[in-house]
Amino acid sequence: MKSIKLGIIREGKIPPDKRVPFTPMQTEEIGQRFPNVKVICQRSEVRAFKDDEYREYGIEVTDDISQCDILMGIKEVPVQNLIAGKTYLFFSHTIKKQPRNKKLLQEILDKKIRLIDYETLKDRLGNRLVAFGRFAGIVGAYNGLWTYAQRFGGYSLRRAYEHFDVNDLKLELRNVKLPPVKIILTGGGRVGKGAMETLDTAGIRKVGVYDFLTKSFNEPVYVQLSSADYHVRRDGGHFNRDEFHHHPERYDSTFLSFTKVADVLMAGAFWNPKAPVLFTREDMLSPDFKIKIIADITCDIEGSIPSTKRASSIPEPLYDYNPENDSVEAPISNPKYVTVMAVDNLPCELPRSASEEFGRDLIDKILPILFGKDTDGIIKRATIARDGHLTETYQYLEDYVSD
């Protein structure tokens, strides 16, 4: 059996990401499950797990990882750090022809690197096999509750990143003391389930759509909406999920019925640009529009939510939106404004817990086929570049890299 050296690379993107593909304990498991694989960890002062934590599990920690066959990180690798001829796994953010990463993919091709993108690791049905969505939801909903306290008071919470791990954060949720507000949560995928975890832990009761729209409550409540709950077929007839996914332009939004009764929106649903927006800037000017806090977990800039004008950051997570002139204002500066939380790297606030779950999925679902037989073609479909060429699935990027 061929021996393989697997390197955990130091995150070089600025600002640095504290997450890792594998925790120290997981590196020990990799050695046990795959005896021909040796894990080497590149020295780092920024990751959530210290170098000594890896050393405690017998992992070599070094600056030089050129000896490794496979190199795994989280964010885009700085162009100057790429090592020719290696196999890399990370989030490249190139498959949508993102302008900022054109040079990255060009260099990967020039250096004949094999690039496997986590985002493209999917089963035959197109379901992603590894992702940080659950922790985006957990932290995004937490930040929404923190935002409410910042704007309206009544209780206080530590920032999400100040917690050691997700269990520490969940203990903090005992401090939530909301008045009888109504919260909308969109999305039922990983993000939506993570957000539900936070809301449930905070003791906020989940109610059905009809009750949410028609009843008053003496306690805080939330409703979880799927696409079928706020879209109708333009030509009449029943909502068809498959049709909506393929032809969302055939549907209209009925989301305004919810904005008339809700105080907080937590947006965790994927949005197709061909689909109708949730609401418009003009809708927000209506006296019927009640929402004052929007936690846009998906953070689609200029997407389905007009107030998401830009991403916010972990150090400065909030800004206000003034719908009268479509402008971004200082956070919590005017009661007429809507306060927006649009942090675009939410899992980074709980790097230890997020890394642990991500590494678990990698070990169970990806490493066996990366080191062994890829019978379902998962690795093949996720490989963007190899031997200096784009693979068949990603030929559409040819014009992107040739400019």
C-alpha positions as CSV (number, residue, x, y, z in Angstrom):
1,M,0.0,0.0,0.0
2,K,1.4,3.4,-1.1
3,S,2.3,5.7,1.8
4,I,0.7,9.1,1.7
5,K,1.7,12.3,3.5
6,L,-1.2,14.6,4.3
7,G,-0.4,18.1,5.2
8,I,-2.7,20.5,7.2
9,I,-1.7,23.9,5.8
10,R,-1.4,27.2,7.6
11,E,-4.2,29.6,6.6
12,G,-2.6,32.5,4.8
13,K,-5.6,34.5,3.6
14,I,-6.1,37.9,5.4
15,P,-8.0,38.2,7.7
16,P,-6.7,34.7,8.8
17,D,-9.2,31.9,9.4
18,K,-8.9,30.0,12.6
19,R,-10.7,26.9,11.4
20,V,-8.9,23.6,10.4
21,P,-9.8,20.6,8.3
22,F,-9.0,18.3,11.2
23,T,-8.7,18.7,14.9
24,P,-5.7,17.2,16.8
25,M,-7.8,14.3,18.0
26,Q,-9.0,13.6,14.5
27,T,-5.4,13.4,13.2
28,E,-4.9,10.5,15.5
29,E,-8.0,8.8,14.1
30,I,-6.8,9.3,10.6
31,G,-3.6,7.4,11.5
32,Q,-5.6,4.6,13.0
33,R,-8.1,4.2,10.1
34,F,-5.6,4.8,7.3
35,P,-2.3,3.2,8.4
36,N,-0.5,4.3,5.2
37,V,-1.3,8.0,5.8
38,K,1.0,10.2,7.9
39,V,-0.4,13.6,8.9
40,I,1.9,16.6,9.1
41,C,0.8,20.0,10.4
42,Q,2.3,23.3,9.2
43,R,3.2,25.6,12.0
44,S,0.6,28.3,12.7
45,E,-0.1,31.0,15.2
46,V,-3.6,31.8,14.1
47,R,-5.6,28.5,14.1
48,A,-8.0,27.7,16.9
49,F,-6.0,24.6,17.9
50,K,-2.4,25.3,19.0
51,D,0.6,23.6,17.6
52,D,1.3,21.9,20.9
53,E,-2.2,20.3,20.8
54,Y,-1.2,18.5,17.6
55,R,2.2,17.6,19.0
56,E,0.4,15.9,22.0
57,Y,-1.1,13.5,19.4
58,G,2.3,12.7,17.9
59,I,1.8,14.9,14.9
60,E,4.9,16.5,13.4
61,V,4.6,20.3,13.3
62,T,6.9,22.1,10.8
63,D,7.1,25.1,8.5
64,D,8.1,23.0,5.5
65,I,5.3,20.9,4.0
66,S,6.8,20.4,0.6
67,Q,7.2,16.7,1.4
68,C,3.4,16.2,1.6
69,D,1.4,14.7,-1.3
70,I,-2.0,16.1,-0.3
71,L,-2.4,19.6,1.3
72,M,-5.7,20.5,3.0
73,G,-6.8,23.9,4.4
74,I,-10.0,25.9,4.6
75,K,-9.8,29.2,2.7
76,E,-8.1,30.2,-0.6
77,V,-4.4,29.6,-0.6
78,P,-2.3,32.7,-1.3
79,V,-0.9,32.4,-4.8
80,Q,2.7,32.7,-3.6
81,N,2.2,29.8,-1.2
82,L,1.1,27.2,-3.8
83,I,3.4,24.3,-4.3
84,A,3.6,22.9,-7.8
85,G,2.4,19.3,-8.5
86,K,0.5,18.8,-5.3
87,T,-3.1,17.9,-4.6
88,Y,-5.0,20.6,-2.7
89,L,-8.3,20.6,-1.0
90,F,-9.8,23.9,0.1
91,F,-12.7,26.3,-0.7
92,S,-11.3,28.0,-3.8
93,H,-14.3,30.2,-4.6
94,T,-13.7,30.0,-8.3
95,I,-16.6,28.0,-9.7
96,K,-18.7,31.1,-10.1
97,K,-15.9,32.9,-11.9
98,Q,-15.3,35.1,-8.8
99,P,-13.0,37.9,-10.1
100,R,-10.9,38.1,-7.0
101,N,-9.7,34.5,-7.5
102,K,-8.9,34.4,-11.2
103,K,-5.2,34.6,-10.5
104,L,-5.4,31.8,-8.0
105,L,-6.9,29.4,-10.6
106,Q,-4.5,30.5,-13.3
107,E,-1.6,29.8,-11.0
108,I,-3.1,26.4,-10.0
109,L,-3.1,25.5,-13.7
110,D,0.4,26.9,-14.4
111,K,1.8,24.8,-11.5
112,K,-0.1,21.7,-12.5
113,I,-1.9,21.4,-9.2
114,R,-4.8,19.0,-8.7
115,L,-7.5,21.1,-7.1
116,I,-10.4,19.5,-5.3
117,D,-12.9,22.0,-4.0
118,Y,-14.9,21.2,-0.8
119,E,-17.9,23.0,-2.3
120,T,-18.1,20.6,-5.2
121,L,-17.9,17.4,-3.2
122,K,-21.4,16.1,-3.8
123,D,-23.3,12.8,-4.1
124,R,-25.1,11.8,-7.2
125,L,-28.2,13.8,-6.2
126,G,-26.2,16.9,-5.9
127,N,-26.2,17.1,-2.1
128,R,-23.0,18.6,-0.6
129,L,-21.1,16.1,1.6
130,V,-19.0,18.6,3.6
131,A,-20.0,22.1,4.7
132,F,-20.1,24.6,7.5
133,G,-23.8,25.4,7.1
134,R,-24.9,24.2,10.5
135,F,-22.5,26.5,12.3
136,A,-23.4,29.4,10.1
137,G,-27.0,28.9,11.2
138,I,-26.1,28.4,14.9
139,V,-24.0,31.5,15.0
140,G,-26.2,33.6,12.7
141,A,-29.3,33.0,14.9
142,Y,-27.3,33.7,18.0
143,N,-26.1,37.0,16.5
144,G,-29.7,37.8,15.6
145,L,-30.6,37.4,19.3
146,W,-27.5,39.4,20.3
147,T,-28.5,42.1,17.9
148,Y,-32.0,42.4,19.4
149,A,-30.4,42.9,22.8
150,Q,-28.1,45.6,21.4
151,R,-31.0,47.5,19.9
152,F,-33.8,47.0,22.4
153,G,-32.0,45.9,25.6
154,G,-33.6,43.6,28.1
155,Y,-30.7,41.2,28.4
156,S,-27.1,40.9,27.4
157,L,-25.1,38.2,25.7
158,R,-21.4,37.7,25.1
159,R,-20.3,37.8,21.5
160,A,-20.3,34.4,19.8
161,Y,-16.6,34.4,19.2
162,E,-16.0,34.8,22.9
163,H,-17.2,31.3,23.6
164,F,-14.8,28.4,23.8
165,D,-17.1,26.1,21.8
166,V,-20.7,25.5,20.9
167,N,-21.6,24.1,24.2
168,D,-20.4,27.2,26.0
169,L,-22.5,29.3,23.6
170,K,-25.6,27.3,24.3
171,L,-25.2,27.9,28.0
172,E,-25.1,31.6,27.3
173,L,-28.5,31.3,25.6
174,R,-30.1,30.9,29.0
175,N,-29.6,34.7,29.4
176,V,-32.0,35.5,26.5
177,K,-35.1,37.3,27.8
178,L,-37.1,38.4,24.8
179,P,-40.5,40.1,25.0
180,P,-43.3,38.5,23.0
181,V,-41.7,39.2,19.6
182,K,-42.3,37.2,16.4
183,I,-39.2,35.8,14.5
184,I,-39.2,34.5,10.9
185,L,-36.6,31.9,10.0
186,T,-36.3,30.9,6.3
187,G,-34.6,27.8,5.1
188,G,-34.7,24.1,6.0
189,G,-31.2,23.0,5.1
190,R,-28.1,22.8,7.2
191,V,-28.3,26.6,7.9
192,G,-31.9,26.5,8.9
193,K,-31.4,23.5,11.1
194,G,-28.5,25.2,12.8
195,A,-30.5,28.3,13.4
196,M,-33.4,26.2,14.8
197,E,-30.9,24.7,17.3
198,T,-30.1,28.1,18.6
199,L,-33.7,29.3,18.8
200,D,-34.9,26.1,20.5
201,T,-32.0,26.2,23.0
202,A,-33.0,29.8,23.8
203,G,-36.4,28.5,24.7
204,I,-38.2,30.3,21.9
205,R,-41.3,28.3,20.9
206,K,-41.9,27.3,17.3
207,V,-45.4,27.8,15.9
208,G,-47.1,27.1,12.6
209,V,-47.6,29.5,9.7
210,Y,-51.3,30.1,10.3
211,D,-50.9,30.8,14.0
212,F,-47.9,33.0,13.3
213,L,-49.9,35.1,10.9
214,T,-53.2,35.3,12.8
215,K,-52.5,35.0,16.6
216,S,-51.0,37.1,19.3
217,F,-48.7,35.5,21.9
218,N,-47.6,36.4,25.4
219,E,-44.1,34.9,24.7
220,P,-41.5,35.1,21.9
221,V,-42.2,32.7,19.0
222,Y,-40.7,31.8,15.7
223,V,-41.9,30.3,12.5
224,Q,-39.7,28.3,10.1
225,L,-40.7,28.9,6.4
226,S,-40.0,26.8,3.4
227,S,-40.3,28.1,-0.1
228,A,-43.8,26.7,-0.4
229,D,-44.9,29.0,2.5
230,Y,-44.2,32.3,0.7
231,H,-44.4,31.6,-3.0
232,V,-47.4,31.1,-5.3
233,R,-47.6,30.0,-8.9
234,R,-48.0,33.0,-11.2
235,D,-50.4,31.0,-13.4
236,G,-52.3,29.4,-10.5
237,G,-52.2,25.9,-9.3
238,H,-50.3,24.2,-6.5
239,F,-46.7,24.9,-5.5
240,N,-44.4,22.4,-7.1
241,R,-41.0,22.1,-5.4
242,D,-39.2,20.6,-8.4
243,E,-40.6,23.2,-10.7
244,F,-39.7,26.0,-8.3
245,H,-36.1,24.8,-8.1
246,H,-35.8,24.7,-11.9
247,H,-38.1,27.6,-12.9
248,P,-38.4,30.0,-9.9
249,E,-39.3,32.8,-12.3
250,R,-42.8,31.2,-12.6
251,Y,-43.6,32.1,-9.0
252,D,-44.4,35.3,-7.1
253,S,-43.5,36.1,-3.5
254,T,-46.2,36.4,-0.8
255,F,-43.6,37.2,1.9
256,L,-45.2,40.6,2.7
257,S,-47.9,38.8,4.7
258,F,-45.2,37.9,7.2
259,T,-43.5,41.3,7.3
260,K,-46.7,42.8,8.6
261,V,-46.6,40.7,11.8
262,A,-42.9,39.9,12.4
263,D,-40.3,41.8,14.4
264,V,-37.1,39.9,13.4
265,L,-36.1,38.1,10.2
266,M,-33.4,35.4,10.2
267,A,-32.6,34.5,6.6
268,G,-31.1,31.1,6.0
269,A,-32.6,30.0,2.7
270,F,-30.7,29.6,-0.5
271,W,-31.8,32.2,-3.0
272,N,-31.8,31.7,-6.8
273,P,-31.3,35.1,-8.6
274,K,-34.2,34.0,-10.9
275,A,-36.6,33.8,-8.0
276,P,-38.6,36.7,-6.7
277,V,-37.0,38.8,-3.9
278,L,-38.5,38.5,-0.4
279,F,-39.5,42.2,-0.5
280,T,-38.3,45.5,-2.0
281,R,-37.0,48.7,-0.6
282,E,-40.4,50.3,-1.4
283,D,-42.0,47.5,0.6
284,M,-39.8,48.5,3.6
285,L,-41.2,52.0,3.4
286,S,-44.7,50.9,4.1
287,P,-46.1,51.5,7.6
288,D,-47.2,47.8,7.5
289,F,-43.5,46.7,7.4
290,K,-42.8,45.7,11.0
291,I,-39.3,44.1,10.9
292,K,-36.6,46.0,12.6
293,I,-33.8,43.4,12.8
294,I,-32.5,41.3,9.9
295,A,-29.9,38.6,10.5
296,D,-29.0,37.7,6.9
297,I,-27.2,34.5,7.5
298,T,-26.9,33.7,3.8
299,C,-25.5,37.2,3.1
300,D,-26.5,37.6,-0.5
301,I,-25.4,41.1,-1.4
302,E,-28.0,43.0,-3.3
303,G,-30.0,39.7,-3.3
304,S,-33.4,38.8,-2.0
305,I,-33.2,41.3,0.9
306,P,-32.6,44.9,-0.2
307,S,-31.1,45.9,3.1
308,T,-28.1,43.6,2.6
309,K,-26.0,46.2,0.9
310,R,-22.6,44.8,2.0
311,A,-21.2,42.1,4.3
312,S,-20.4,43.0,7.8
313,S,-17.5,41.6,9.8
314,I,-17.0,39.8,13.0
315,P,-15.4,42.9,14.7
316,E,-18.1,45.1,13.3
317,P,-21.2,42.9,12.8
318,L,-23.9,45.5,12.5
319,Y,-25.1,48.4,10.3
320,D,-28.4,50.2,9.9
321,Y,-30.2,50.4,6.7
322,N,-32.3,53.5,5.7
323,P,-34.9,52.4,3.1
324,E,-35.8,56.0,2.4
325,N,-32.6,56.7,0.5
326,D,-31.3,53.1,0.2
327,S,-28.2,53.9,2.4
328,V,-26.1,52.2,5.0
329,E,-25.9,54.0,8.3
330,A,-24.2,53.7,11.6
331,P,-25.6,50.8,13.7
332,I,-28.5,51.5,16.0
333,S,-28.5,55.1,15.0
334,N,-32.2,55.8,14.3
335,P,-35.4,53.9,15.4
336,K,-36.8,54.3,11.8
337,Y,-33.9,52.3,10.4
338,V,-33.6,48.5,10.1
339,T,-30.6,47.0,11.9
340,V,-28.7,44.4,9.8
341,M,-26.3,41.6,10.8
342,A,-24.7,40.3,7.6
343,V,-21.4,38.6,8.8
344,D,-20.3,36.5,5.8
345,N,-17.9,34.1,7.7
346,L,-20.1,33.1,10.7
347,P,-18.6,29.7,11.4
348,C,-15.3,31.4,12.1
349,E,-16.8,32.6,15.4
350,L,-16.9,29.0,16.7
351,P,-13.8,27.6,15.0
352,R,-13.2,24.7,17.3
353,S,-16.7,23.2,17.1
354,A,-17.1,24.0,13.4
355,S,-13.8,22.4,12.6
356,E,-14.7,19.3,14.6
357,E,-17.9,18.7,12.6
358,F,-16.2,19.5,9.3
359,G,-13.4,17.1,10.0
360,R,-15.8,14.4,11.1
361,D,-17.5,14.6,7.7
362,L,-14.2,14.6,5.9
363,I,-13.0,11.5,7.7
364,D,-16.2,9.5,7.2
365,K,-17.2,10.6,3.7
366,I,-14.2,11.9,1.8
367,L,-10.9,10.3,3.0
368,P,-12.0,6.7,2.2
369,I,-12.5,7.7,-1.4
370,L,-9.6,10.1,-1.6
371,F,-7.2,7.4,-0.4
372,G,-9.1,4.5,-2.0
373,K,-11.5,3.8,-4.8
374,D,-13.8,6.6,-5.9
375,T,-16.5,4.3,-7.2
376,D,-19.2,6.9,-7.3
377,G,-17.0,9.5,-9.0
378,I,-17.3,12.0,-6.1
379,I,-13.7,13.0,-6.1
380,K,-13.6,13.1,-9.9
381,R,-16.6,15.4,-10.1
382,A,-15.1,17.7,-7.4
383,T,-11.7,18.0,-9.2
384,I,-11.6,21.4,-10.9
385,A,-8.1,21.2,-12.3
386,R,-5.5,18.5,-12.9
387,D,-2.1,18.3,-14.8
388,G,-2.4,21.9,-15.9
389,H,-5.9,21.6,-17.4
390,L,-9.5,22.2,-16.3
391,T,-11.4,19.0,-16.0
392,E,-14.4,18.2,-18.2
393,T,-17.0,19.4,-15.8
394,Y,-15.3,22.8,-15.4
395,Q,-14.5,23.6,-19.0
396,Y,-16.9,26.5,-18.7
397,L,-14.1,28.3,-16.7
398,E,-11.8,28.4,-19.7
399,D,-12.7,32.0,-20.6
400,Y,-12.3,32.9,-16.9
401,V,-8.7,31.7,-16.7
402,S,-7.6,32.7,-20.3
403,D,-8.2,36.5,-19.9
